[in-house]
Amino acid sequence: MNLFEMTAFVYEQLEQEGRAIKAESRHDLFPQRPVQTCHGMIGHYGEHPSRICGEVSFNIGIAGTVSPAVEACVKDCIEAALAEYIAVYGDKTKATDRTTGKPKVDHHYDLVRTDTGFRCDVHGSTGHMGSILENDGAITKMAAFVRALFRSKAKIATHSGGEVTLTLTGDEQTDRLKLEGGQGFVPTHSITEVMDRVRRAAQHGAENYLRLSGHRVSGRSVVEVTYDKLHNAAFDGDPDSPAMRNAIAAARAAGMWRDQPIKGWTVSCDSRLFATEYPDMPVLTSGAGHLEYAHGDGEQMNIDELMTSVGFIATYLLYQAGVE
C-alpha cells in the first residue's frame, strides 16, 4: 500500500467530519460557529499543527513514456480536482491580502517535468487555523489532486505504458507517514467526543483507500491517532456576569469598546487552562492584535492597540477590586 495516497482519503474524511461537527454546533455564544479543520503538517512540510500549511509538493512518477497524452491526462485530473476544491473552499487567487494588497494565493500550483515524471508544487496561504476560511490550506488542496490522480492511475498508465506512483516530495520513508493538524469545536461537543470522531474519521478514510486499492485490511490496523500535543476543551460563561459587566465598563474607559453582541472567542487560547481548572470562575478573553495576522507570514501587532489593551487590563483589575 502507498501511505501517501492513503493520506489523501484520510484528509477527505477528516474534512467531512469537521463539516458535520460544525453543522451540529448551534450555540448562542458562538453564532459564528468557529469550528475549523486544519491540516498543518505532513511529513517534513508545515510548521505547526494549528498553522495552515502554505506549501507542499508531491511527485507523480511515470515508469513508462511521458507522452503528450500522459501530460494532458495528468493536467486534466488536477484541473478537475481544483475545480471541485474551489467549489467548496473558494478561489483565494481572487481574494486580496489586506497586508500586501496582492492576491492571497498567486496561483494554485506548478506542474514541473522531472526525470521520473512530474512534481506538483501546491500553493496556499498561511495563518492560524482560526482563519482557515480567509486562507488556503495547501495540504487540503493537494489531497484533492492526489485523489483525482489515484482514481485515474490506470488510465495514465495505459497512456504511458508503465506504472504510476504518487509520493510526497522529499520523503523517502515508505512505512510511516505522520500527519498533524487540529479540529476546532464549541461547548456543544465534549473533547472526548471530538477525539473519538476524529479518530474514526481517519480510520474510515484509510479504509476507503484500502478498499479502492484492493487491500483486505482494516483502517484501524494501519492508522494510529494520538493527541500528544495541545488539546483544549471548549467552554462558555455567563455574558451578563458581574465580571463581564466590569470588562465592558473597562473597555469603554480604555476607548476600545464597540457596541456589539458578546460572543465566544473564535479560536483556542490559554484561558482554557483556568476554565477547566476552575469551572466556577468566570473566564474572559481579551488581547491586542487581529486573528487574521496570527501565525501567518505577515504576523504583526499594532503598538497603540497593545498599549490600549494594557490600559484595559489595568482598569479592569481596579473595577474587579471594587475601585471606581
C-alpha positions in Angstrom: 0.0 0.0 0.0 1.0 3.6 -0.6 0.7 5.6 2.6 0.9 9.0 0.8 -2.0 8.0 -1.4 -3.9 6.9 1.7 -3.5 10.2 3.4 -5.5 11.9 0.6 -8.5 9.8 1.6 -7.8 10.3 5.3 -7.9 14.1 4.8 -11.1 13.8 2.9 -12.9 12.1 5.8 -11.4 14.5 8.3 -12.8 17.4 6.3 -16.2 15.8 6.1 -16.3 15.0 9.8 -15.3 18.6 10.6 -18.1 19.9 8.5 -20.5 17.6 10.3 -19.3 18.8 13.7 -19.7 22.4 12.5 -23.3 21.8 11.4 -24.1 20.4 14.9 -22.6 23.5 16.7 -25.5 25.8 17.2 -24.7 27.8 20.3 -25.9 31.3 21.5 -22.4 32.5 22.4 -20.8 31.1 19.2 -23.1 32.3 16.4 -20.1 32.4 14.1 -19.6 28.6 14.6 -15.8 28.7 14.9 -15.3 25.0 14.1 -12.3 24.8 11.9 -10.5 21.8 10.5 -6.7 22.5 9.9 -4.1 20.3 8.3 -0.9 21.9 9.5 1.8 19.3 8.8 2.6 16.3 6.6 6.0 14.6 6.8 8.6 17.4 6.7 6.1 20.0 5.4 4.4 22.6 7.6 5.5 24.3 10.9 2.8 23.7 13.5 -0.5 21.6 13.7 -2.6 24.7 14.1 -0.8 26.8 11.4 -2.3 26.4 8.0 0.3 24.8 5.7 1.1 27.1 2.7 3.4 25.0 0.5 3.6 21.3 -0.2 4.9 19.2 -3.1 4.3 15.7 -4.4 5.8 13.6 -7.2 3.9 11.8 -10.0 6.2 9.0 -11.0 5.8 7.7 -14.5 7.6 4.4 -15.2 6.7 4.5 -18.9 6.9 7.2 -21.5 5.8 10.7 -20.6 3.9 11.4 -23.9 1.7 14.4 -24.6 -1.3 12.2 -23.8 0.1 11.4 -20.4 0.8 15.0 -19.6 -2.7 16.1 -20.8 -4.3 13.4 -18.6 -2.3 14.4 -15.6 -3.2 18.1 -16.1 -6.9 17.3 -16.7 -7.1 15.3 -13.5 -5.5 18.2 -11.5 -7.7 20.8 -13.1 -10.9 18.8 -12.4 -9.8 18.3 -8.8 -9.0 22.0 -8.4 -12.5 23.0 -9.7 -14.1 20.8 -7.1 -11.8 22.2 -4.4 -12.7 25.8 -5.3 -16.4 24.9 -5.3 -16.0 24.0 -1.6 -13.3 26.3 -0.3 -13.4 29.3 -2.7 -10.7 30.6 -5.0 -8.1 32.5 -3.0 -6.4 33.7 -6.1 -9.3 36.2 -6.3 -9.1 37.2 -2.6 -6.9 40.2 -1.6 -4.4 40.0 1.3 -5.0 43.2 3.3 -1.4 43.3 4.4 0.2 43.1 0.9 -2.6 44.2 -1.3 -1.9 41.2 -3.5 -3.9 38.0 -4.0 -3.9 35.6 -1.1 -2.6 33.0 -3.5 -0.8 34.0 -6.7 -1.6 30.7 -8.4 -2.7 27.3 -7.2 0.0 25.0 -8.3 3.0 24.4 -10.6 3.4 21.2 -12.6 7.1 20.6 -13.3 8.6 18.0 -15.5 11.2 15.8 -13.8 13.4 12.9 -14.9 10.9 10.4 -13.5 7.6 12.2 -14.4 6.3 15.3 -12.7 6.5 17.3 -9.5 3.4 19.2 -8.4 4.1 22.2 -6.2 0.9 23.2 -4.4 0.5 26.7 -3.1 -1.8 28.1 -0.3 -1.8 30.9 2.2 -0.8 30.5 5.9 -2.3 31.7 9.1 -3.8 30.5 12.4 -6.3 27.7 11.9 -9.0 30.1 13.1 -8.6 32.0 9.9 -8.9 28.9 7.6 -11.9 30.4 5.8 -9.8 33.5 4.8 -6.8 31.5 3.9 -6.0 28.4 1.8 -4.7 25.1 3.0 -2.1 23.7 0.6 -2.4 20.2 2.1 -6.2 20.0 1.7 -5.8 21.2 -1.9 -3.0 18.7 -2.6 -5.2 15.8 -1.2 -7.9 16.7 -3.7 -5.3 16.5 -6.5 -3.9 13.1 -5.3 -7.4 11.5 -5.0 -8.1 12.5 -8.6 -4.8 11.2 -9.9 -5.2 8.0 -7.9 -8.6 7.3 -9.4 -7.1 7.8 -12.9 -3.8 5.9 -12.4 -4.9 3.1 -14.6 -5.7 5.5 -17.5 -2.4 7.3 -17.1 -0.6 4.0 -17.1 -2.4 3.0 -20.3 -1.1 6.1 -22.0 2.4 5.8 -20.6 2.9 2.0 -20.7 4.2 1.9 -17.2 3.2 2.1 -13.5 2.2 5.4 -11.9 3.4 6.2 -8.4 2.4 9.2 -6.2 4.8 10.2 -3.4 5.4 13.1 -1.1 8.4 15.1 -2.4 11.5 14.7 -0.3 10.1 11.9 1.9 11.8 8.6 1.3 10.2 6.8 4.2 7.6 4.3 3.0 6.5 2.5 6.2 5.4 5.5 8.2 3.9 9.0 7.4 3.0 11.5 10.1 0.1 14.0 9.8 -0.6 16.7 12.3 -3.5 19.1 12.5 -6.3 20.4 14.6 -10.1 20.3 14.9 -12.0 23.1 16.5 -15.2 22.8 18.4 -17.5 24.7 20.8 -19.3 23.7 24.0 -21.9 21.7 22.1 -19.4 18.9 22.0 -17.1 17.4 24.6 -13.5 17.0 23.8 -13.8 13.2 24.2 -16.5 13.0 21.6 -14.4 15.1 19.2 -11.3 13.0 19.7 -13.3 9.8 19.1 -14.9 11.2 15.9 -11.6 12.4 14.5 -10.0 9.0 15.2 -12.9 7.2 13.5 -12.8 9.6 10.5 -9.1 9.0 9.9 -9.7 5.2 10.1 -12.7 5.4 7.8 -10.6 7.5 5.3 -7.9 4.8 5.3 -10.5 2.1 4.7 -11.9 3.9 1.7 -8.4 3.9 0.2 -7.7 0.3 1.1 -11.0 -0.8 -0.4 -10.3 1.1 -3.7 -6.7 -0.3 -3.9 -7.7 -3.9 -3.2 -6.1 -4.3 0.3 -8.0 -6.6 2.7 -7.0 -4.9 6.0 -8.9 -2.5 8.3 -8.2 1.2 8.6 -7.7 0.7 12.4 -4.8 -1.6 11.7 -2.9 1.0 9.6 -3.8 4.3 11.2 -2.8 5.5 14.7 -4.4 8.7 16.0 -2.9 10.3 19.1 -3.3 13.6 20.9 0.3 14.2 22.1 0.2 18.0 21.7 -2.1 20.8 22.6 -5.7 19.8 23.1 -8.3 22.0 24.8 -11.9 21.5 26.0 -14.3 24.2 24.8 -16.0 26.3 27.5 -18.6 29.1 27.8 -19.8 31.5 30.5 -22.4 34.0 31.5 -22.3 37.0 29.2 -24.2 39.1 31.8 -22.0 38.2 34.8 -20.5 40.9 37.1 -17.1 40.1 35.6 -18.4 40.7 32.1 -20.1 43.9 33.0 -16.9 45.2 34.6 -15.0 44.2 31.4 -17.4 46.2 29.3 -17.0 49.2 31.6 -13.2 48.9 31.5 -13.2 48.6 27.7 -15.3 51.8 27.4 -13.0 53.6 29.8 -10.0 52.4 27.7 -11.6 53.5 24.5 -11.7 50.1 22.9 -15.4 49.1 23.4 -17.7 48.8 20.4 -21.4 48.1 20.8 -21.8 44.6 19.5 -23.1 41.2 20.7 -20.9 39.4 23.2 -19.5 36.3 21.5 -17.2 33.4 22.4 -13.7 33.7 21.1 -13.2 32.2 17.6 -10.1 30.2 18.4 -8.5 28.3 21.3 -6.4 30.3 23.8 -4.6 29.8 27.1 -7.7 31.0 29.1 -9.0 27.4 28.8 -6.4 26.4 31.5 -8.4 28.4 34.0 -11.8 27.5 32.6 -11.1 23.8 33.0 -9.2 24.0 36.3 -11.7 26.4 38.0 -15.0 25.7 36.2 -16.9 28.0 38.6 -14.7 31.0 37.9 -15.7 33.4 35.1 -13.1 33.5 32.3 -12.8 36.3 29.8 -10.6 36.5 26.8 -9.0 39.8 25.6 -5.9 41.0 23.9 -4.3 43.1 21.3 -3.9 42.2 17.6 -6.0 40.6 14.9 -6.6 37.0 14.3 -6.0 37.4 10.5 -2.3 38.0 11.3 -1.8 35.3 13.8 0.7 32.5 12.8 0.8 34.0 9.3 3.8 35.2 7.2 2.7 38.8 8.0 2.3 38.3 11.7 2.2 41.7 13.4 0.8 43.7 16.3 0.0 47.4 16.5 1.8 49.1 19.4 -1.1 51.6 20.0 -3.5 48.6 20.3 -1.1 46.9 22.6 -1.0 50.0 24.9 -4.8 50.3 24.8 -5.0 46.6 25.8 -2.7 47.2 28.8 -4.8 50.1 29.9 -7.9 48.0 29.6 -6.4 45.2 31.8 -5.3 47.7 34.5 -8.7 49.4 34.6 -10.5 46.0 34.7 -8.4 44.8 37.6 -9.4 48.0 39.5 -13.0 47.5 38.8 -12.9 43.9 39.8 -11.2 45.0 43.1 -14.1 47.4 43.7 -12.1 50.6 42.9 -14.2 53.0 40.9 
